[in-house]
């Protein structure tokens, strides 16, 4: 569910800003799923290359 502040920010984004926003959302979700798999005990998870969170990423 999107907060109203997030909706307003997204509503005014241009194509490049939207692309960057969605990429950050995807990476954050992928990382969360990967870490959940590790916690559940899956062995030999595939290696991933996702950069650490970018500054201001938690502000979406």
N, C-alpha and C positions, 0 to 999 in steps of 0.2 A: 504494500500500500504506500502510495506517495504522500508525503506531507505537502501541504499547500505551498510552503516556501519552495520546495523542490519543483513542484509543478510550475510555479511562476518563473523560476530560473530556466527550466527546460523550454518553456514556451517562447522565450526570447533568444534561444541559442541559434547560431547559424550552423551550417552543415559541419564545419570543422569542429566547433565546440561540442556539438551533439555526438560526433564520432568519438572524440576524446572521452566524453562522459560515458558513453556506452561501453567503450573499451575498458575503462576503469571498473565499471559495474561487472562486466564479464570476468575480468581478472580477479576481482575480489570474490566473486561467487565460485570460480574455479578453485582458487586457493582454499576457500572454506571447505569445499567438497573434498579436496585432496587431503587436507588436514583431518577431516572427519574419517576418511578411509584409514589413515594412519592410526587414529585413536581406536578404531574398530578392530585393528590388528591385521589388516591386509598385508601380506608379505610381498616384497619386491614391487612396490608401487612404481609406476613409470616416472622417470625423471622429468621435472618440469622446469621451465625457465621463465619465471615471472618475476619482474623487478619488484623490489620492496615498494610499499605504498608511497605514492607521490605526495609531496606537500599539499595540504589542503584537501586531500582525498576524502576525508571523513566529513567534509562540509556539504556533501550532496544531499 
